[in-house]
Amino acid sequence: MKSRAVWFAVPLGHYLGATVGVLFTAMPEGSAMLWPPNSVLLTALLLRDGRGMLPLALLVLLAELLADLPLFSLQESLLFGAINVGESIIAFTLLRRAGFDPRFGTLADLRKFLLAGPITAALLSSLAGAAVYSHFRGFQTSYLEFVRVWWFGDGLGMLVFTPLLLGVAEAWGNIAERMRAVRAADWAVLALAFGALAVFAATRDATLFGMPITVALLLPFAIAVAARFGVAVASGTAAAMALAVVVKTTIGHAPFRADEAHEAVLRAQEFVFVLAAITVGLAALLAQVHARQRDADLANARLAEANARREARVREKTEQLEALNRELRALASIDSLTGIANRRVFLEQGHKEFDNSLRYGTPLSLLMLDLDRFKRVNDRFGHEAGDRVLQQTAAAIVEMLRSGDIVARYGGEEFVVLAPHTGLHDAASLAARIKERISRCAIVHDQRALHVTVSIGVASRIDDDADLPALLRRADAALYDAKREGRDRIALAEAAAGSAAA
């Protein structure tokens, strides 16, 4: 509630509520069946969290004097005003200590409101108010009857009008938006409820065209409104129906067919209590259900978002792990110096190629290469020069290979080439090209050109070769022959374990 408007709206609202209570719901003794004005001050205190309590109380007291003076003396009006102001302040204090939510978001808020306002504060007010009535007007009505009528009137006024005022204040800023959200079926239910109220208000002696029209017929329509709208609309509907009931009771239209006035008042107050408790309670319950559903939907959305982020992180970590594994596999399968396959990978692939050659009867040749006098390179020029020689040698071998050939650094200065679908003659030609390419390769180191030569042993699979190691042993034997015969040459491993130089 805006600070400027509150100083005008609260006393005006209290005055109008007191006028309604005095003129339209008063009993012959002067006590009201339904007392709306105390809800105005209580609503303002709840919305402002008690700020400006004293000046608001004084303004409300002045407003009640103006409303009460036509029917009561100045002394009575002052006492009644003070009691009503005290009732609102007591209810507010109890509600604030109880942690009451003015939006009536849960049934617990409705319970706190009932205990603090209509029960406790209204009862304390009724004890004081009944004493004033008994002192000034207690001619035919007992003190306890005054207590009951005041208590029920004030309690019902709080129960009916406080939720209405709080709901209107809470929805005031976006009424247009909320009205657009109302469906046509909801408007139809609201129209039926007020149509039934109009029919009830038009009846006299609880009949319409000779048909009995009981006040209980209003309950289903009020419940239907509470089920479709919030607390504000539900309590507004209940307030309209309650005013209709108490006004008809006051003017003697006897909606409850009671013979005595006190009995009619009691029946009217009982009905208003049931009406307000059901409608406000149902609206609060549904608000709690909807709030929990929204919380559950929000929690599910947050959980889904968290799961999506977690899955994204898992995918990212998985991709990083797979990339790392690929890198590790590559590092484990590649010779770090020359960039070609290492001995382990060569043996894995070599066994597969040997098995395929054995299964399908296709030729398979193996070249084993060893750099001549490589130790002299390391001793004379250093290991850095030796590393460059190994790198250039590997690059020269790769240049001469065909698709499907496999090259690897077998160890130290030794290299192997596996040539699938290649016989001994073609393998010897491949070895010759590789040897020539290496001999023509000049490795520059410290402005010097280094030339190296290579010895090569060549072997092709024969029926006596049971596995790859057998083929490797024959190629190694051929390499030994090439070294023994002077190096810088190619030696072929013959099927009869002989050797020939090329």
C-alpha positions in Angstrom: 0.0 0.0 0.0 1.5 3.4 -1.0 2.4 5.6 1.9 0.4 8.6 0.6 -2.8 6.7 -0.2 -2.9 4.8 3.1 -3.7 7.9 5.2 -6.8 8.5 3.2 -7.9 5.0 2.3 -7.7 3.4 5.7 -10.0 5.9 7.6 -12.3 6.0 4.7 -12.5 2.3 4.4 -13.1 2.0 8.2 -15.8 4.6 8.0 -17.6 2.8 5.2 -17.3 -0.5 6.9 -18.6 0.8 10.2 -21.5 2.5 8.4 -22.4 -0.8 6.8 -22.1 -2.5 10.1 -24.2 0.0 11.9 -26.9 0.6 9.3 -27.4 -2.7 7.6 -26.4 -5.4 10.0 -27.4 -4.0 13.4 -29.6 -5.8 15.8 -32.3 -3.9 17.8 -29.8 -3.6 20.8 -27.2 -2.0 18.5 -24.7 -4.8 18.1 -23.8 -5.9 14.6 -24.1 -9.4 13.2 -21.2 -8.7 10.8 -18.6 -6.0 11.5 -16.3 -5.3 8.5 -14.3 -2.2 9.4 -11.7 -3.8 11.7 -10.4 -5.7 8.7 -9.3 -2.4 7.1 -6.9 -1.4 9.8 -5.6 -5.0 10.2 -5.0 -5.2 6.4 -3.0 -1.9 6.5 -0.9 -3.0 9.4 -0.1 -6.3 7.8 0.8 -4.8 4.5 2.9 -2.0 6.1 4.4 -4.4 8.8 3.1 -2.1 11.5 4.6 1.2 10.2 2.5 4.2 11.2 0.4 2.2 13.7 -0.3 5.1 16.1 -1.4 7.8 13.5 -3.5 5.1 11.7 -5.1 4.1 14.9 -6.1 7.8 15.7 -7.5 8.2 12.1 -9.5 5.0 12.5 -10.8 6.1 15.9 -12.0 9.4 14.3 -13.6 7.6 11.4 -15.6 5.3 13.9 -16.8 8.3 15.8 -18.2 9.7 12.7 -19.9 6.4 11.8 -21.2 5.6 15.4 -22.5 9.0 16.5 -25.8 8.8 14.7 -26.8 5.8 16.8 -24.6 6.0 19.9 -23.5 8.6 22.4 -20.1 10.1 22.3 -18.9 8.1 25.2 -20.1 4.9 23.7 -18.6 5.8 20.3 -15.2 6.5 21.9 -15.2 3.2 23.8 -16.3 1.2 20.8 -13.7 2.8 18.6 -10.9 2.2 21.2 -12.0 -1.5 21.5 -12.1 -2.0 17.7 -8.7 -0.3 17.2 -7.3 -2.5 20.0 -8.7 -5.6 18.4 -6.9 -4.9 15.1 -3.6 -4.1 16.9 -3.8 -7.4 18.9 -4.6 -9.4 15.8 -1.7 -7.9 13.9 0.8 -8.4 16.8 -0.2 -12.1 17.1 0.0 -12.6 13.4 3.4 -11.1 13.0 4.8 -13.2 15.8 3.3 -16.3 14.3 5.0 -15.6 10.9 1.7 -15.2 9.0 1.9 -14.8 5.2 -0.7 -12.2 4.1 -1.1 -14.0 0.8 -2.8 -17.0 2.5 -0.4 -19.3 0.6 -1.0 -22.3 2.9 -3.6 -23.8 5.2 -1.2 -23.0 8.0 -1.6 -19.3 7.3 -5.4 -19.7 7.5 -5.0 -21.5 10.8 -2.7 -18.8 12.2 -5.2 -16.1 11.0 -8.2 -17.8 12.6 -6.5 -18.2 15.9 -5.0 -14.7 16.1 -7.9 -12.7 14.6 -11.4 -14.1 14.6 -10.8 -16.2 17.7 -8.4 -14.5 20.1 -8.5 -10.8 19.2 -12.2 -10.8 18.5 -12.9 -12.7 21.7 -10.9 -10.2 23.8 -12.7 -7.4 22.0 -16.1 -8.9 22.6 -15.4 -9.2 26.4 -14.8 -5.5 26.6 -17.5 -4.5 24.1 -20.1 -6.6 25.8 -19.3 -4.8 29.0 -20.0 -1.4 27.4 -23.2 -2.7 25.9 -24.4 -4.2 29.2 -23.6 -0.9 31.0 -25.4 1.3 28.5 -28.0 -0.9 26.8 -28.2 -4.2 28.8 -32.0 -4.1 29.4 -33.2 -7.2 27.7 -30.0 -9.0 26.5 -27.6 -10.8 28.8 -23.9 -10.1 29.0 -22.9 -13.4 27.5 -25.3 -12.9 24.6 -23.7 -9.6 23.9 -20.3 -11.4 24.1 -21.5 -14.0 21.6 -23.0 -11.5 19.1 -20.0 -9.2 19.3 -17.5 -12.0 19.0 -19.2 -13.6 16.1 -19.8 -10.3 14.3 -16.2 -9.1 14.7 -14.7 -12.6 14.0 -16.8 -13.1 10.9 -16.0 -9.6 9.7 -12.3 -10.4 10.0 -12.7 -13.8 8.4 -14.7 -12.5 5.4 -13.1 -9.1 4.6 -9.5 -9.4 5.6 -8.6 -12.0 3.0 -10.6 -10.0 0.4 -8.7 -6.8 1.2 -5.3 -8.5 1.3 -6.0 -10.3 -2.0 -7.1 -7.1 -3.7 -4.0 -5.2 -2.5 -1.7 -8.0 -3.6 -3.3 -8.2 -7.1 -3.8 -4.5 -7.5 -0.7 -3.9 -9.7 -1.6 -6.6 -12.3 -5.3 -6.9 -12.3 -5.5 -6.5 -16.0 -3.0 -9.3 -16.6 -4.8 -11.6 -14.2 -8.2 -10.9 -15.8 -6.8 -11.8 -19.2 -5.6 -15.1 -17.8 -9.2 -16.0 -16.6 -10.8 -18.5 -18.9 -14.3 -18.3 -20.3 -15.4 -21.3 -18.2 -14.2 -19.5 -15.0 -16.2 -16.4 -16.0 -19.3 -18.6 -16.4 -18.9 -20.1 -13.0 -18.5 -16.6 -11.4 -21.6 -15.4 -13.3 -23.6 -18.4 -12.1 -22.6 -17.8 -8.5 -23.7 -14.1 -8.6 -26.8 -15.1 -10.5 -27.7 -17.5 -7.7 -27.0 -14.7 -5.2 -29.3 -12.4 -7.1 -32.1 -15.0 -7.0 -31.5 -15.5 -3.3 -31.6 -11.7 -2.7 -34.8 -11.4 -4.6 -36.7 -14.0 -2.5 -38.8 -13.3 0.5 -39.7 -15.8 3.2 -37.3 -18.2 1.6 -39.6 -18.8 -1.4 -39.6 -17.9 -5.1 -42.9 -18.4 -7.0 -43.9 -20.8 -4.3 -40.7 -22.8 -4.4 -38.5 -23.0 -1.4 -35.1 -21.3 -1.8 -32.8 -22.1 1.0 -29.6 -20.2 1.7 -27.6 -23.5 1.5 -28.0 -23.3 -2.3 -25.3 -20.6 -2.3 -22.7 -22.9 -0.9 -22.0 -25.0 -4.1 -21.6 -21.8 -6.2 -19.2 -20.3 -3.6 -17.2 -23.6 -3.5 -17.0 -23.6 -7.3 -15.7 -20.0 -7.4 -13.1 -20.9 -4.7 -12.0 -23.9 -6.7 -11.3 -21.8 -9.8 -10.1 -18.5 -8.4 -7.7 -17.2 -5.8 -8.3 -16.1 -2.3 -9.3 -12.6 -3.3 -12.2 -13.6 -5.7 -13.3 -16.4 -3.3 -13.4 -14.2 -0.3 -15.1 -11.4 -2.4 -17.8 -13.9 -3.4 -18.2 -15.0 0.2 -18.4 -11.4 1.3 -21.2 -10.6 -1.1 -23.1 -13.7 -0.1 -22.6 -12.9 3.6 -23.8 -9.4 3.3 -26.9 -10.6 1.5 -27.6 -13.1 4.2 -27.2 -10.6 7.1 -29.1 -7.8 5.4 -32.0 -10.2 4.7 -31.9 -11.3 8.3 -31.8 -7.7 9.5 -34.8 -6.6 7.4 -36.8 -9.6 8.5 -36.9 -11.6 5.3 -36.2 -14.7 7.4 -33.8 -16.7 5.2 -33.6 -19.4 8.0 -37.3 -19.5 9.0 -36.4 -18.7 12.6 -39.1 -17.5 14.9 -37.0 -15.4 17.2 -34.6 -12.6 16.2 -31.7 -14.0 18.2 -32.1 -17.4 16.7 -32.1 -15.9 13.2 -29.0 -13.9 14.0 -27.2 -17.1 15.3 -28.2 -19.1 12.2 -27.0 -16.3 9.9 -23.7 -16.0 11.7 -23.2 -19.8 11.6 -23.9 -19.9 7.9 -21.5 -17.0 7.2 -18.8 -18.7 9.2 -19.2 -22.0 7.3 -19.4 -20.1 4.0 -16.2 -18.0 4.7 -14.3 -20.9 6.2 -15.0 -23.2 3.2 -14.3 -20.7 0.5 -11.2 -19.1 2.0 -9.9 -22.5 3.2 -10.4 -24.1 -0.2 -8.8 -21.2 -2.0 -5.8 -21.3 0.4 -5.5 -25.1 0.0 -5.5 -24.8 -3.8 -3.0 -22.0 -3.6 -0.8 -24.2 -1.5 -1.2 -27.1 -4.0 -0.4 -24.8 -6.9 2.6 -23.3 -5.1 3.9 -26.8 -4.4 3.3 -27.8 -8.0 5.2 -24.7 -9.2 8.0 -25.5 -6.7 8.0 -29.1 -8.0 8.1 -28.0 -11.6 10.8 -25.5 -10.8 12.8 -28.1 -8.9 12.3 -30.6 -11.8 13.4 -27.9 -14.3 16.5 -27.1 -12.2 17.2 -30.9 -11.8 16.9 -31.3 -15.6 19.2 -28.4 -16.2 21.7 -29.7 -13.6 21.5 -33.2 -15.3 22.0 -31.6 -18.7 25.0 -29.7 -17.4 26.3 -32.8 -15.7 25.8 -34.8 -18.9 27.5 -32.1 -20.9 30.5 -32.2 -18.5 30.5 -36.0 -18.6 30.5 -35.9 -22.5 33.2 -33.3 -22.4 35.3 -35.3 -20.0 34.7 -38.5 -22.0 35.7 -36.8 -25.2 38.8 -35.4 -23.5 39.6 -38.9 -22.1 39.1 -40.5 -25.5 41.3 -37.9 -27.1 43.9 -38.6 -24.4 43.6 -42.3 -24.9 44.0 -41.9 -28.6 47.1 -39.7 -28.0 48.4 -42.3 -25.5 47.8 -45.1 -28.0 49.5 -43.1 -30.7 52.4 -42.4 -28.4 52.6 -46.0 -27.5 52.5 -47.1 -31.1 54.9 -44.5 -32.7 58.6 -44.2 -32.2 59.1 -40.8 -30.7 62.3 -40.0 -32.5 61.5 -41.0 -36.1 57.7 -40.7 -36.1 57.2 -44.2 -37.6 55.8 -47.3 -35.9 57.7 -48.9 -33.1 58.6 -52.5 -32.6 55.5 -53.5 -30.6 53.1 -52.2 -33.2 55.1 -53.8 -36.0 54.9 -57.2 -34.3 51.1 -56.8 -33.8 50.5 -55.9 -37.5 53.1 -58.3 -38.7 51.5 -61.3 -37.1 48.2 -60.4 -38.7 49.7 -60.0 -42.1 51.7 -63.3 -41.7 48.4 -65.1 -40.8 46.6 -63.6 -43.8 49.5 -64.6 -46.1 49.4 -68.2 -44.7 45.6 -68.4 -44.9 45.2 -67.1 -48.4 48.6 -68.3 -49.8 49.7 -64.8 -50.8 53.4 -63.8 -50.9 54.9 -61.8 -48.0 58.3 -60.3 -47.8 60.3 -58.7 -45.0 63.2 -56.2 -45.3 65.6 -55.8 -42.4 67.8 -52.7 -42.6 70.8 -51.6 -40.5 72.8 -48.4 -40.9 76.5 -49.2 -41.5 78.9 -48.0 -38.9 76.3 -45.9 -37.2 78.3 -45.9 -33.9 81.0 -43.9 -35.6 78.5 -41.2 -36.4 77.5 -40.9 -32.7 81.2 -41.0 -31.6 82.4 -38.4 -34.1 79.5 -36.0 -34.5 77.5 -36.6 -31.3 74.1 -38.1 -30.6 72.3 -35.1 -32.0 73.7 -35.9 -35.4 72.9 -39.6 -34.9 69.3 -38.7 -34.2 69.1 -36.6 -37.4 70.5 -39.5 -39.3 67.9 -41.8 -37.9 65.1 -39.3 -38.7 66.3 -38.8 -42.3 66.7 -42.5 -42.8 63.1 -43.2 -41.7 61.8 -40.4 -44.0 63.8 -41.9 -46.9 62.3 -45.4 -46.3 58.8 -44.0 -46.1 59.2 -42.2 -49.4 59.9 -45.5 -51.2 57.1 -47.5 -49.7 53.9 -48.5 -51.4 50.3 -48.5 -50.0 50.0 -51.4 -47.6 53.7 -51.6 -46.8 54.6 -51.4 -43.1 57.7 -49.7 -41.7 59.0 -49.6 -38.2 62.0 -48.8 -36.1 63.0 -52.2 -34.9 65.7 -51.1 -32.5 68.7 -48.7 -32.4 69.7 -48.1 -36.0 67.7 -51.1 -37.3 64.5 -50.7 -39.4 62.1 -53.3 -40.8 59.8 -53.2 -43.8 57.0 -55.7 -44.2 55.6 -55.9 -47.8 52.4 -57.9 -48.2 51.5 -59.5 -51.5 55.2 -59.1 -52.5 57.5 -61.9 -53.7 61.3 -62.1 -53.2 62.1 -60.5 -56.6 59.9 -57.5 -56.0 61.1 -57.2 -52.5 64.7 -57.1 -53.7 63.8 -54.3 -56.1 62.1 -52.3 -53.3 65.2 -52.9 -51.1 67.4 -51.6 -54.0 65.4 -48.4 -54.3 65.5 -47.8 -50.6 69.3 -48.4 -50.4 69.9 -46.0 -53.3 67.6 -43.3 -51.7 69.5 -43.5 -48.4 72.9 -43.4 -50.0 71.9 -40.2 -51.9 70.5 -38.5 -48.8 72.8 -35.9 -47.4 72.3 -35.0 -43.7 73.6 -31.5 -42.9 75.1 -31.1 -39.4 77.3 -28.2 -38.3 77.6 -27.2 -41.9 78.8 -30.6 -42.9 77.0 -33.1 -45.2 76.9 -36.6 -43.7 76.3 -39.6 -46.0 75.4 -43.0 -44.6 75.0 -46.4 -46.2 72.7 -49.2 -45.2 72.8 -53.0 -45.4 69.5 -54.8 -46.1 68.5 -58.4 -45.6 65.4 -59.6 -47.6 63.4 -62.7 -47.0 60.1 -64.0 -48.4 57.7 -66.3 -46.6 58.2 -70.0 -47.4 56.4 -73.1 -46.3 59.0 -73.8 -43.7 58.2 -70.5 -41.9 55.8 -71.4 -39.2 55.3 -67.8 -37.9 56.5 -64.3 -38.2 59.6 -64.8 -35.9 60.8 -67.5 -38.4 60.6 -65.0 -41.2 62.4 -62.4 -39.0 65.2 -64.8 -38.3 65.8 -65.5 -42.0 65.7 -61.8 -42.8 68.2 -61.2 -39.9 70.4 -63.9 -41.2 70.4 -62.3 -44.7 71.2 -58.9 -43.1 74.2 -60.6 -41.3 75.3 -61.9 -44.7 75.2 -58.4 -46.1 77.3 -57.1 -43.2 79.8 -59.9 -43.5 80.2 -59.4 -47.2 81.3 -55.8 -46.8 78.1 -53.7 -45.9 76.3 -51.3 -48.2 74.6 -54.1 -49.9 71.5 -56.3 -50.1 71.4 -60.0 -49.2 68.5 -62.3 -50.1 67.5 -65.2 -47.8 67.0 -68.2 -50.1 64.6 -71.0 -49.4 67.5 -73.4 -48.9 69.0 -71.1 -46.3 71.7 -69.9 -48.8 72.4 -66.3 -49.4 73.2 -64.1 -52.4 74.5 -60.6 -52.6 73.0 -57.8 -54.7 
